[in-house]
């Protein structure tokens, strides 16, 4: 992932003025982003209460670790990037887009559901898988790596002139169910020795613990055992990051 | 196994489409997807941080330690490597990994006041972790990665602010200082709300088993049962740690200890050389006179004066002066005799050796402040640049002196192991101008240079003056048993098993309470053979 480009796209999409080069980014924040990133609620509250127009701050973000100079260093694992990641995660959950089609004749566009879903395997350790699944809501056709397929397509939030949307045959709710079913059958085919391992580790922890507790302390021991179970007990969960409804021309397949 | 499904999302999605709420921009929607793809942990094992830190080279034991702490200890561990194996590096790697996985956003790092700036520097420079040192009026809530001394943190009003915060990550350096569960520091640390927790210590088991219990109880309360049961069952016998397999297993589940013997650090070898000094006739005469005059003094004082004279005229003169005019004519005469000595054979040998070493950096350790000041002056006369270093320097001054030594001066003259944690890997000549009587302290000195990041063989010179008390100590403690080479890694363990709390005091009392050199020799030999025997037993068991 190109961090510099990622940040540039993020700030530009948020209508900020961005300058700099491929090693450092200077950005003039908008009020919205200042509120999100700069952590100064009192300032904005004060501005609002006095009826003044606040002045958003600027940021210099250094993306090249070799570069010395004034600015905030940003990289994977840095709090600033975490902040941006969570901002995206919380706010960019739903979308609806129409493929931009230039046509002089009346053209149908077909509804696709794209869902980006994470599988979380949790036990002694944690493993995650991330899938982007597409489903044609008219004929039930499915795609993996849907986001990859959508990437080169030009989109607009409004439908192009001369285009008309086809109504979904499959309801959204059952569309999600089909995607879920696909993922569950994928999970079932996986090797699950990790779960057995986690159970073994859990039992070992519990038996060690029992060695150390006297019989009269059953209560605190039970609590410890509960804590251990919470940490070790194997589980699998599906979690949807975001999803969108995409109206595509007939040649998307 | 049951699979938890995400039932809420489809409903929210449908609602978002049906109502007129604004939907995501296409670019931002893609960015959210890319950010998530970047943040997932695709494998059960392995450190993702390594890929994000291309500029750092890690030693195998450091990577293993970080993996173990995260993967099998659930991020709660005591890191107890021997001095100089890179505990800071291990801790930084662990913190970085959690930050990359998005599991740590808020961290508190509590270290001795003298090490705050060093921690901040290392985390920022090596790991690109934006750690910030606490300064007056900083808001504990606002700063994501805060480094502070425990003494600052536990004081009001900070204490209450800090205790309100849910920390994802807590690190305590020099955690052996928390060994006593009745102290304010211990109580404070127990009260901190934390998810992951690292305790760093070089000497986890120097003393008593109950101290291990207290450290473990910070990480995993109840892991070793409760205090009463534990002390009833195991008492304070360290040896129980080896005897009781279950206890051992329990401790190993939370503690990682790498020793120099086991690690790749052995590649940078230590070369130890003894440098003998012969006193001039005048010096030897003064030494003999002092021995005679001080015969009537308490043994401990006598030995101290003799050791001081071996170090410098100044060190001895200053402490004798305090006794002057108290009616001991012999002592007053010796004082005058020492005051008239023209120089010091040891200092001359030092200048000679440094000139022989040439352009390379040299650290000189002495036991005495007066000697330190004298040597600085003396070396200057000889055209050799030097900077002083003392444990008592403020953090900023320590940093400054370290930097001066690195960039401008050839020699660093230090009085005590220069505190914990100062790193001088850029230097590989170390002169023990006076030898400490405790081999552990010698190890700490050597640990300043023979540590992670040292690329050269380390040359160590022990200075010892012939026909003096130094020769006795040298031949008994350092030459004969080679303590620092053979058992140093286990020495703290062994001493606590033998319930010897301070080897230095033990040796001092043997020498001062013995009527003759011969008697002292026999007693010391006994002490040494007990230690050796324990070391052998340890090795057999291992």
Interface residues (C-beta under 8 A of the other chain):
Chain A: X1 X6 X9 X10 X12 X13 X14 X39 X65 X72 X73 X75 X76 X77 X78 X79 X80 X82 X84 X85 X88 X89 X91 X92 X93 X94 X95 X96 X97 X116 X117 X118 X121 X124 X125 X126 X127 X128 X129 X130 X132 X147 X151 X155 X157 X172 X173 X176 X180 X184 X187 X192 X194 X195 X208 X209 X211 X212 X213 X214 X217 X220 X221 X224 X231 X234 X235 X236 X237 X238 X239 X240 X241 X242 X243 X244 X245
Chain B: X1 X2 X3 X4 X5 X6 X9 X10 X11 X12 X13 X14 X16 X17 X23 X24 X25 X26 X27 X28 X29 X30 X31 X32 X33 X34 X35 X36 X37 X38 X39 X40 X41 X42 X43 X44 X45 X49 X52 X55 X71 X72 X74 X96 X99 X100 X102 X105 X124 X128 X129 X130 X142 X144 X145 X222 X223 X224 X225 X226 X229 X230 X246 X249 X250 X253
